[in-house]
Amino acid sequence: RIPLGLFSQYTAAGDIRTIERAFPEMKTETTGHSQFQLLLMRLWQIVRDVTKLEHILQIIAHQVAVYARFGKFGSNAPEGIHQDGVPFIVSALMVERKRIGGGESVVYGEDKKTVYLRKILRPGEGIFQADTGSPFWHDVSPIFLDQPAVYKEGVRSIFGFDIRIL
């Protein structure tokens, strides 16, 4: 584990995600957990299997919770269809979905119109894909309360991973 410091994504010029931002780091109880460490090792194995080479990787983990409230949607990708600026990503590994609709993950082709995958991920499911330099783009639809008359808040919690080859 290395301190991240400021974070930005290497995307297209003018993309707001190129601005350096500071986020709180994940808790050591999370990153040091044996199952999280196993997940990181499995990501390394997947990259090895896809590239047919053993690499040293930098894996940046994002722990994200998006909330929907009465009358308010929650969005994890306000930029729309995009790439994240690294060779490989896990755009979302679903941890929790509670009291929400929406949150549909979509993988598009190079034309940003052809849909290769459209799926509402359930806890334990995720999407690994090639990113920058590939023909694949991705997006996720906003979330909304599935029963606004009953609940005041819903949540979609994920881990995302940016995977760089060093």
C-alpha positions as CSV (number, residue, x, y, z in Angstrom):
1,R,0.0,0.0,0.0
2,I,1.3,3.4,-0.9
3,P,-0.3,6.8,0.0
4,L,-2.2,8.1,-3.0
5,G,-2.1,11.8,-2.4
6,L,-3.9,13.8,-5.1
7,F,-5.9,11.8,-7.6
8,S,-6.7,12.6,-11.2
9,Q,-7.7,10.5,-14.3
10,Y,-5.8,10.8,-17.5
11,T,-8.7,11.4,-19.9
12,A,-9.4,13.8,-22.7
13,A,-8.4,17.4,-22.6
14,G,-11.1,19.5,-21.0
15,D,-12.5,16.5,-19.1
16,I,-13.3,17.6,-15.5
17,R,-11.8,14.3,-14.2
18,T,-8.3,15.5,-15.1
19,I,-8.5,18.0,-12.2
20,E,-6.5,16.8,-9.2
21,R,-8.7,15.8,-6.3
22,A,-8.1,14.6,-2.7
23,F,-10.1,11.7,-1.3
24,P,-9.9,10.1,2.1
25,E,-8.0,6.8,1.9
26,M,-9.6,3.5,2.5
27,K,-9.3,2.2,6.0
28,T,-6.5,-0.3,6.7
29,E,-9.1,-2.7,8.1
30,T,-10.5,-2.8,4.5
31,T,-7.3,-2.9,2.5
32,G,-5.5,-5.2,4.9
33,H,-8.4,-7.7,5.1
34,S,-7.4,-11.1,3.8
35,Q,-10.4,-11.2,1.3
36,F,-9.5,-7.8,-0.1
37,Q,-5.9,-8.9,-0.5
38,L,-7.1,-12.0,-2.2
39,L,-9.2,-9.9,-4.6
40,L,-6.2,-7.8,-5.5
41,M,-4.2,-11.0,-6.2
42,R,-7.0,-12.2,-8.4
43,L,-7.0,-8.9,-10.4
44,W,-3.3,-9.4,-10.9
45,Q,-3.9,-12.9,-12.2
46,I,-6.6,-11.7,-14.6
47,V,-4.3,-9.1,-16.1
48,R,-1.6,-11.8,-16.4
49,D,-4.0,-14.1,-18.1
50,V,-5.3,-11.4,-20.5
51,T,-1.9,-10.0,-21.4
52,K,0.0,-13.3,-21.3
53,L,2.7,-11.5,-19.3
54,E,3.6,-11.1,-15.7
55,H,3.5,-7.4,-14.7
56,I,4.0,-5.2,-11.7
57,L,0.7,-3.4,-11.3
58,Q,-0.5,-0.3,-9.6
59,I,-4.1,-0.9,-8.5
60,I,-6.0,2.1,-7.2
61,A,-9.1,1.1,-5.3
62,H,-12.1,3.3,-5.0
63,Q,-14.7,2.7,-2.4
64,V,-17.8,4.6,-3.5
65,A,-21.3,4.9,-2.0
66,V,-23.9,6.7,-4.1
67,Y,-27.2,7.7,-2.3
68,A,-30.7,8.4,-3.7
69,R,-33.1,10.3,-1.6
70,F,-36.7,11.3,-2.0
71,G,-36.9,13.5,-5.1
72,K,-33.2,13.2,-5.8
73,F,-31.3,10.8,-8.1
74,G,-27.8,9.6,-7.3
75,S,-25.1,9.4,-10.0
76,N,-21.7,7.8,-10.1
77,A,-20.9,8.9,-13.6
78,P,-22.2,12.4,-14.3
79,E,-19.8,12.7,-17.2
80,G,-21.7,10.0,-19.1
81,I,-20.1,7.4,-21.4
82,H,-16.4,7.5,-20.7
83,Q,-13.1,5.7,-20.2
84,D,-11.1,6.1,-17.0
85,G,-7.6,6.6,-18.5
86,V,-5.8,3.3,-17.5
87,P,-5.2,0.0,-19.3
88,F,-7.7,-2.0,-17.3
89,I,-10.5,-1.3,-14.8
90,V,-13.1,-2.9,-12.7
91,S,-15.8,-0.3,-13.3
92,A,-17.9,-1.6,-10.4
93,L,-17.7,-4.6,-8.0
94,M,-21.0,-4.4,-6.3
95,V,-21.0,-4.5,-2.5
96,E,-24.5,-3.3,-1.7
97,R,-27.8,-2.3,-3.3
98,K,-30.5,-1.2,-1.0
99,R,-33.9,0.3,-1.8
100,I,-32.9,1.5,-5.3
101,G,-33.8,1.1,-8.9
102,G,-31.4,2.1,-11.7
103,G,-27.7,1.8,-11.4
104,E,-27.5,-0.2,-14.7
105,S,-23.9,-0.7,-15.8
106,V,-23.4,-0.5,-19.6
107,V,-20.3,-1.4,-21.7
108,Y,-20.3,0.3,-25.1
109,G,-18.2,-0.2,-28.3
110,E,-15.9,2.4,-29.9
111,D,-18.8,4.2,-31.5
112,K,-20.3,4.8,-28.0
113,K,-23.6,3.4,-29.3
114,T,-23.1,-0.3,-29.7
115,V,-24.0,-2.0,-26.4
116,Y,-21.9,-5.1,-25.5
117,L,-23.2,-5.5,-22.0
118,R,-26.1,-4.0,-20.0
119,K,-26.5,-5.3,-16.5
120,I,-27.8,-4.3,-13.1
121,L,-25.0,-5.8,-10.9
122,R,-25.9,-7.7,-7.8
123,P,-23.7,-7.9,-4.7
124,G,-20.5,-9.9,-5.6
125,E,-20.8,-9.2,-9.3
126,G,-18.4,-6.9,-11.1
127,I,-17.2,-5.8,-14.6
128,F,-13.5,-6.2,-15.6
129,Q,-12.6,-4.6,-18.9
130,A,-9.9,-3.0,-21.0
131,D,-10.1,0.7,-20.9
132,T,-7.8,3.3,-22.4
133,G,-6.5,2.3,-25.9
134,S,-9.3,-0.2,-26.2
135,P,-12.6,0.1,-28.1
136,F,-14.6,-0.3,-24.8
137,W,-16.4,2.6,-23.0
138,H,-18.7,2.4,-20.0
139,D,-21.4,4.2,-18.1
140,V,-23.8,3.6,-15.3
141,S,-27.3,5.0,-15.1
142,P,-28.4,7.1,-12.1
143,I,-30.1,5.4,-9.1
144,F,-33.4,6.3,-7.6
145,L,-35.5,5.2,-4.7
146,D,-37.5,2.1,-5.7
147,Q,-40.3,2.8,-3.1
148,P,-40.2,6.5,-2.3
149,A,-43.4,6.3,-0.4
150,V,-41.8,3.8,2.0
151,Y,-38.1,4.7,2.2
152,K,-36.2,8.0,2.6
153,E,-32.8,6.8,1.3
154,G,-31.3,4.1,-0.9
155,V,-27.7,3.3,-1.6
156,R,-25.4,1.7,-4.2
157,S,-22.0,0.8,-2.8
158,I,-19.1,-0.4,-5.0
159,F,-15.4,-1.0,-5.2
160,G,-13.9,0.3,-8.4
161,F,-10.3,-0.4,-9.5
162,D,-8.0,1.5,-11.9
163,I,-5.2,-0.9,-13.0
164,R,-2.0,0.5,-14.3
165,I,0.9,-1.6,-15.6
166,L,4.3,-0.4,-14.3
